[in-house]
Amino acid sequence: LLEALEGAREHEMRARLEVETLRERVRAGQARVQQLERQREREAAAAAEAARRAVIRRRQRQVAADVAATLPAVLDSVDRSVSAARLELAEAESARSAVTSELSAVRADEAAVRERLAGLTESVHGLELQMHEKRLHVTSILDRARSELSLEEDILVSEYGPDQPIPADDGEEPVAFDRASQRKRLQDAERKLAQLGRVNPLALEEFAALEQRHTFLTEQLADLTSTRKDLVTIIEDLDERMQTIFLAAFDDTRTAFDEVFPILFPGGSGSLSLTDPDNPLTTGIEVAVRPVGKKIERLSLLSGGERSLAAVALLTAIFKARPSPFYILDEVEAALDDANLGRLLGVFEQLRASSQLIVITHQKRTMEIADALYGVSMRQDGVSAVVGQRIADRAAS
């Protein structure tokens, strides 16, 4: 049974192979048929093209024969047309020469006319300028007569025109107009008129207005003088009061400085003085400091801690001279050693008896004498928080 099955399978494979072979042959046959069809179509197209070209060649031969038959007549007609065209060209050239000559003559006439027109235009322009100058001159004369002699144009022409005789003096006969003598008389009259000066018809009104303004300004000046006197009195009073207050404050500060300085500089001496005692309002204040065992008096020659301590002494003296409810001190003891810090804390104890001290410090000893501590701490979540603790409450607990 297995052998029969294997034989059947082999037979099936051979059958399938034969079927594929036959299919391939069919496809090859179809391709060959298509190739032959395309070749047939190309041959048919070539035959049609050959027939069309043959028809075109027959027609061309026919046209060539017809042209050869009619060529002599055509050439004769062309010769006649060329001869006629040459005659027309000669006539046109002759007409063009005549027109060119005529155009040259016209252009020459035009140039002459333009030149003449330019000359006439220039002459007219010159005459217009002269007329304008004459008008300006006449206008100037009329303006002078109107402003200086109060004569209008018609009166000036009717009474003083060239046709009128010269006005004669009493008892003399009129004489004819003479320009030179009249010009001289006019100059004399102008000189006398200039010596008299202009007549101002509004002089009374202007005088009244000026007198009124003078009265107003006089009153204003009196008010300003009185005001200035009052201001000077007030300034003098203020200067006197300021001087009294300053000298009293300076004396109290100097007394307090004399008391505080020996506490901060045991065995040393210090003083305050005015650089210009005669002018208390503009004077400066000089601080003289001499630590124990030193001859130095200038602050610039002291060490950093000594300068800080001297400044604190001056501030403390001012605080004692003019007390305040509270004071804010920012790391004033940062440059001090332990000994000087202890003296400064003693001064703080004196000040806290009458005022409240707010001290920014990193010194442990300063924190120890405080009533309350406040600081800024960063929590675990990264947010800053203010922390406070009252030392007295903590000590009691």
LINJO-V64839 format. One record per residue. N is the residue number from 1. RES is the residue in one letter. SS is DSSP state (H for helix, E for strand, - for the rest). BURIAL is b if it has 9 or more other ideal C-beta (glycine too) atoms within 8 Angstrom, else e. D_LAST is the distance of its C-alpha to the last C-alpha in Angstrom with 2 decimals. Layout:
N_RES_SS_BURIAL_D_LAST / N_RES_SS_BURIAL_D_LAST
//
This chain:
1_L_-_e_113.42 / 2_L_H_e_110.95 / 3_E_H_e_113.78 / 4_A_H_e_114.98 / 5_L_H_e_111.48 / 6_E_H_e_111.24 / 7_G_H_e_114.71 / 8_A_H_e_113.74 / 9_R_H_e_110.68 / 10_E_H_e_112.78 / 11_H_H_e_115.32 / 12_E_H_e_112.57 / 13_M_H_e_111.23 / 14_R_H_e_114.75 / 15_A_H_e_115.29 / 16_R_H_e_112.07 / 17_L_H_e_113.00 / 18_E_H_e_116.41 / 19_V_H_e_114.85 / 20_E_H_e_112.53 / 21_T_H_e_115.53 / 22_L_H_e_117.57 / 23_R_H_e_114.69 / 24_E_H_e_114.46 / 25_R_H_e_118.21 / 26_V_H_e_117.97 / 27_R_H_e_115.25 / 28_A_H_e_117.31 / 29_G_H_e_120.34 / 30_Q_H_e_118.43 / 31_A_H_e_117.20 / 32_R_H_e_120.78 / 33_V_H_e_122.04 / 34_Q_H_e_119.42 / 35_Q_H_e_120.40 / 36_L_H_e_124.09 / 37_E_H_e_123.32 / 38_R_H_e_121.49 / 39_Q_H_e_124.38 / 40_R_H_e_126.87 / 41_E_H_e_124.92 / 42_R_H_e_124.83 / 43_E_H_e_128.59 / 44_A_H_e_129.28 / 45_A_H_e_127.18 / 46_A_H_e_129.02 / 47_A_H_e_132.35 / 48_A_H_e_131.39 / 49_E_H_e_130.26 / 50_A_H_e_133.57 / 51_A_H_e_135.53 / 52_R_H_e_133.55 / 53_R_H_e_134.19 / 54_A_H_e_137.88 / 55_V_H_e_138.10 / 56_I_H_e_136.34 / 57_R_H_e_138.79 / 58_R_H_e_141.76 / 59_R_H_e_140.48 / 60_Q_H_e_139.87 / 61_R_H_e_143.42 / 62_Q_H_e_144.76 / 63_V_H_e_142.79 / 64_A_H_e_143.97 / 65_A_H_e_147.54 / 66_D_H_e_147.22 / 67_V_H_e_145.68 / 68_A_H_e_148.46 / 69_A_H_e_151.03 / 70_T_H_e_149.55 / 71_L_H_e_148.41 / 72_P_H_e_151.56 / 73_A_H_e_151.29 / 74_V_H_e_147.58 / 75_L_H_e_148.13 / 76_D_H_e_150.89 / 77_S_H_e_148.64 / 78_V_H_e_145.86 / 79_D_H_e_148.31 / 80_R_H_e_149.45 / 81_S_H_e_145.83 / 82_V_H_e_145.01 / 83_S_H_e_148.08 / 84_A_H_e_147.15 / 85_A_H_e_143.58 / 86_R_H_e_144.83 / 87_L_H_e_147.03 / 88_E_H_e_144.13 / 89_L_H_e_141.96 / 90_A_H_e_144.61 / 91_E_H_e_144.90 / 92_A_H_e_141.07 / 93_E_H_e_140.96 / 94_S_H_e_143.67 / 95_A_H_e_141.84 / 96_R_H_e_138.57 / 97_S_H_e_140.32 / 98_A_H_e_141.71 / 99_V_H_e_138.34 / 100_T_H_e_136.68 / 101_S_H_e_139.23 / 102_E_H_e_138.77 / 103_L_H_e_134.97 / 104_S_H_e_135.24 / 105_A_H_e_137.41 / 106_V_H_e_134.98 / 107_R_H_e_132.05 / 108_A_H_e_134.01 / 109_D_H_e_134.75 / 110_E_H_e_131.08 / 111_A_H_e_130.01 / 112_A_H_e_132.52 / 113_V_H_e_131.37 / 114_R_H_e_127.68 / 115_E_H_e_128.51 / 116_R_H_e_130.45 / 117_L_H_e_127.63 / 118_A_H_e_125.10 / 119_G_H_e_127.37 / 120_L_H_e_127.75 / 121_T_H_e_123.98 / 122_E_H_e_123.32 / 123_S_H_e_125.95 / 124_V_H_e_124.50 / 125_H_H_e_121.00 / 126_G_H_e_122.34 / 127_L_H_e_124.11 / 128_E_H_e_120.93 / 129_L_H_e_118.99 / 130_Q_H_e_121.69 / 131_M_H_e_121.68 / 132_H_H_e_117.88 / 133_E_H_e_118.12 / 134_K_H_e_120.86 / 135_R_H_e_118.80 / 136_L_H_e_115.82 / 137_H_H_e_118.10 / 138_V_H_e_119.63 / 139_T_H_e_116.19 / 140_S_H_e_115.00 / 141_I_H_e_118.09 / 142_L_H_b_117.60 / 143_D_H_e_113.91 / 144_R_H_b_114.83 / 145_A_H_b_117.61 / 146_R_H_b_115.29 / 147_S_H_e_112.38 / 148_E_H_e_114.35 / 149_L_-_e_117.59 / 150_S_-_e_116.50 / 151_L_-_b_119.47 / 152_E_-_e_119.40 / 153_E_H_e_121.32 / 154_D_H_e_124.28 / 155_I_H_e_124.75 / 156_L_H_b_124.49 / 157_V_H_e_127.19 / 158_S_H_e_129.46 / 159_E_H_e_129.38 / 160_Y_H_e_128.68 / 161_G_-_e_129.97 / 162_P_-_e_132.46 / 163_D_-_e_135.30 / 164_Q_-_e_134.50 / 165_P_-_e_136.02 / 166_I_E_b_133.90 / 167_P_-_e_133.12 / 168_A_-_b_135.39 / 169_D_-_e_134.94 / 170_D_-_e_136.84 / 171_G_-_e_140.52 / 172_E_-_e_140.42 / 173_E_-_e_141.69 / 174_P_-_e_139.23 / 175_V_E_e_139.09 / 176_A_-_e_138.32 / 177_F_-_b_134.77 / 178_D_-_e_133.83 / 179_R_H_e_130.46 / 180_A_H_e_130.04 / 181_S_H_e_130.69 / 182_Q_H_b_128.52 / 183_R_H_e_125.63 / 184_K_H_e_125.99 / 185_R_H_e_126.01 / 186_L_H_e_122.90 / 187_Q_H_e_121.10 / 188_D_H_e_122.06 / 189_A_H_e_120.84 / 190_E_H_b_117.54 / 191_R_H_e_117.03 / 192_K_H_e_117.70 / 193_L_H_e_115.42 / 194_A_H_e_112.61 / 195_Q_H_e_113.11 / 196_L_H_e_112.77 / 197_G_-_e_109.54 / 198_R_-_e_108.40 / 199_V_-_e_108.55 / 200_N_-_e_105.25 / 201_P_-_e_105.91 / 202_L_-_e_102.19 / 203_A_H_e_101.79 / 204_L_H_e_101.33 / 205_E_H_e_98.65 / 206_E_H_b_96.82 / 207_F_H_e_97.08 / 208_A_H_e_95.62 / 209_A_H_e_92.72 / 210_L_H_e_92.06 / 211_E_H_e_92.25 / 212_Q_H_e_89.74 / 213_R_H_e_87.36 / 214_H_H_e_87.87 / 215_T_H_e_86.90 / 216_F_H_e_83.80 / 217_L_H_e_82.74 / 218_T_H_e_83.41 / 219_E_H_e_81.12 / 220_Q_H_e_78.44 / 221_L_H_e_78.83 / 222_A_H_e_78.47 / 223_D_H_e_75.29 / 224_L_H_e_73.87 / 225_T_H_e_74.82 / 226_S_H_e_73.12 / 227_T_H_e_70.02 / 228_R_H_e_69.92 / 229_K_H_e_70.22 / 230_D_H_e_67.32 / 231_L_H_e_65.18 / 232_V_H_e_66.04 / 233_T_H_e_65.04 / 234_I_H_e_61.70 / 235_I_H_e_61.06 / 236_E_H_e_61.94 / 237_D_H_e_59.64 / 238_L_H_e_56.78 / 239_D_H_b_57.51 / 240_E_H_e_57.50 / 241_R_H_e_54.21 / 242_M_H_b_52.62 / 243_Q_H_b_53.97 / 244_T_H_e_52.62 / 245_I_H_e_49.14 / 246_F_H_b_49.15 / 247_L_H_b_50.35 / 248_A_H_e_47.81 / 249_A_H_b_44.97 / 250_F_H_b_46.44 / 251_D_H_e_46.73 / 252_D_H_b_43.11 / 253_T_H_b_41.97 / 254_R_H_b_44.22 / 255_T_H_b_42.84 / 256_A_H_b_39.22 / 257_F_H_b_40.27 / 258_D_H_b_41.82 / 259_E_H_b_38.52 / 260_V_H_b_36.22 / 261_F_H_b_38.56 / 262_P_H_b_38.58 / 263_I_H_b_34.76 / 264_L_H_b_34.92 / 265_F_-_b_38.26 / 266_P_-_e_38.40 / 267_G_-_e_42.08 / 268_G_-_b_43.20 / 269_S_E_e_44.80 / 270_G_E_b_44.81 / 271_S_E_b_46.55 / 272_L_E_b_47.27 / 273_S_E_e_50.87 / 274_L_E_b_53.02 / 275_T_-_e_55.58 / 276_D_-_b_58.00 / 277_P_-_e_57.38 / 278_D_-_e_60.52 / 279_N_-_e_59.15 / 280_P_-_b_55.50 / 281_L_-_e_55.30 / 282_T_-_e_56.42 / 283_T_-_b_55.19 / 284_G_-_e_52.67 / 285_I_E_b_49.86 / 286_E_E_e_50.08 / 287_V_E_b_47.08 / 288_A_E_b_48.22 / 289_V_E_b_45.83 / 290_R_E_b_46.69 / 291_P_-_b_44.03 / 292_V_-_e_44.58 / 293_G_-_e_47.43 / 294_K_-_e_48.73 / 295_K_-_e_51.55 / 296_I_-_b_50.33 / 297_E_-_e_50.02 / 298_R_-_e_50.11 / 299_L_H_e_46.86 / 300_S_H_e_48.62 / 301_L_H_e_49.19 / 302_L_-_b_45.55 / 303_S_-_e_43.28 / 304_G_H_e_40.83 / 305_G_H_b_37.82 / 306_E_H_b_39.81 / 307_R_H_b_40.95 / 308_S_H_b_37.42 / 309_L_H_b_36.27 / 310_A_H_b_39.36 / 311_A_H_b_38.68 / 312_V_H_b_35.09 / 313_A_H_b_36.59 / 314_L_H_b_39.02 / 315_L_H_b_36.42 / 316_T_H_b_34.19 / 317_A_H_b_37.32 / 318_I_H_b_38.09 / 319_F_H_b_34.57 / 320_K_H_b_34.95 / 321_A_H_b_38.51 / 322_R_-_e_37.77 / 323_P_-_e_34.08 / 324_S_-_e_32.58 / 325_P_-_e_29.55 / 326_F_E_e_28.04 / 327_Y_E_b_29.12 / 328_I_E_e_28.95 / 329_L_E_b_29.32 / 330_D_E_e_30.16 / 331_E_-_e_29.72 / 332_V_-_b_31.44 / 333_E_-_b_30.18 / 334_A_-_b_31.35 / 335_A_-_e_34.44 / 336_L_-_b_32.92 / 337_D_-_e_32.51 / 338_D_H_e_29.62 / 339_A_H_e_31.38 / 340_N_H_b_32.20 / 341_L_H_b_28.76 / 342_G_H_b_27.28 / 343_R_H_b_29.81 / 344_L_H_b_29.08 / 345_L_H_b_25.36 / 346_G_H_b_26.49 / 347_V_H_b_28.61 / 348_F_H_b_25.74 / 349_E_H_b_23.83 / 350_Q_H_e_26.99 / 351_L_H_b_27.36 / 352_R_-_b_23.86 / 353_A_-_e_24.60 / 354_S_-_e_27.15 / 355_S_-_b_26.56 / 356_Q_E_e_24.12 / 357_L_E_b_24.33 / 358_I_E_e_24.26 / 359_V_E_b_24.72 / 360_I_E_e_25.76 / 361_T_-_b_25.22 / 362_H_-_e_25.07 / 363_Q_-_b_24.22 / 364_K_H_e_21.04 / 365_R_H_b_21.15 / 366_T_H_b_21.47 / 367_M_H_b_18.38 / 368_E_H_e_16.38 / 369_I_-_e_17.30 / 370_A_-_b_16.67 / 371_D_-_e_14.45 / 372_A_E_e_14.57 / 373_L_E_b_16.14 / 374_Y_E_e_18.65 / 375_G_E_e_20.83 / 376_V_E_e_23.46 / 377_S_E_e_23.37 / 378_M_E_e_26.14 / 379_R_-_e_25.54 / 380_Q_-_e_27.69 / 381_D_-_e_30.24 / 382_G_-_e_30.87 / 383_V_-_e_29.46 / 384_S_E_e_27.39 / 385_A_E_e_24.08 / 386_V_E_e_21.89 / 387_V_E_e_18.28 / 388_G_E_e_15.76 / 389_Q_E_e_12.24 / 390_R_E_b_10.93 / 391_I_H_b_9.94 / 392_A_H_e_8.72 / 393_D_H_e_6.26 / 394_R_H_e_5.11 / 395_A_H_e_5.46 / 396_A_H_e_3.82 / 397_S_-_e_0.00
//
